[in-house]
Amino acid sequence: PASWAVFFLLLWTFGEGGKLLVVPIDGSHWLSMLPVVERLRQRGHHVVVLAPETNLRIRPSGLYTLKTYSVSYTREYVEAEFQQMGHRSFTPQPFLEKLARIANFTSMFFDSCRRLLADRELIRYLEESGFDAVFMDPFFPCGQIVAEHLSLPSVYFVRGLPCGLDSQATLCPSPPSYVPRSFTRLTDRMSFLQRLGNLVASLSSSLACSFLYSPYDALIREFLRREATVPELLGRAALWLLKYDFVFEFPRPLMPNMVPVGGIGCARENELSQ
């Protein structure tokens, strides 16, 4: 497909077997990324996966080199948080209560990122490994911080980012009068009152994301030794591989470096019956 052609044109050095650093997110995010990582390895590229030593799904494999770093939480804690997150996804809850629980979940990833960046031996290994690019899930920005430190091009593999951060980071037009916000159950055809409600949802989600991602500002400043925001770093991606099919989405703008690759994680493709 065209998306794969763009992907491999970007990582041109991989034509002779390049070296790729992969920074995933645990859970279902990793399960959708794993087939792509396996395909890259089968094509002769050397893949190094970077993950916390305490995780649910990221296991050692002969297809890639797994590099881990220590974290403060236990496997039982991770399992409980993921189970609660899955339960909350299908259970109506007050907004403030849901935000508080999400904050608890994101703090785990922030602690993981902080410990990764503080692991000097691991960072030295990354600096000396001569990677060609970083392939990551940018749901949390730790991978992009590492890519920025290593001065490497980054490729994102993502379904979407909270609060429209993908549109904000790429300066992609996303007017609330036209593009419905997540969880509003609205379509791209809205009445005036629905557009007004969509605007309120857009403003509130932006405030929520500012609260959830603000701890990274100090971490970025400390590690990169310069001022930068999360949207600014996310906007430096060379390519966004979006895990959905445009046919099944509402109409909305995309930037030239945003490529839908829906169905890429399907193991088998069968024709639909009549």
Salt bridges, closest charged atoms under 4 A:
GLU79 OE2 - ARG75 NE 3.26
GLU97 OE2 - ARG101 NE 3.74
ASP111 OD1 - ARG114 NH2 2.57
ASP111 OD2 - ARG115 NE 3.38
GLU127 OE2 - HIS149 NE2 2.64
ASP137 OD2 - HIS29 ND1 2.69
GLU148 OE2 - ARG226 NH2 2.60
GLU148 OE2 - ARG236 NE 3.27
GLU227 OE1 - ARG221 NH1 3.42
GLU232 OE2 - ARG236 NH2 3.63
GLU249 OE2 - ARG159 NH2 2.93
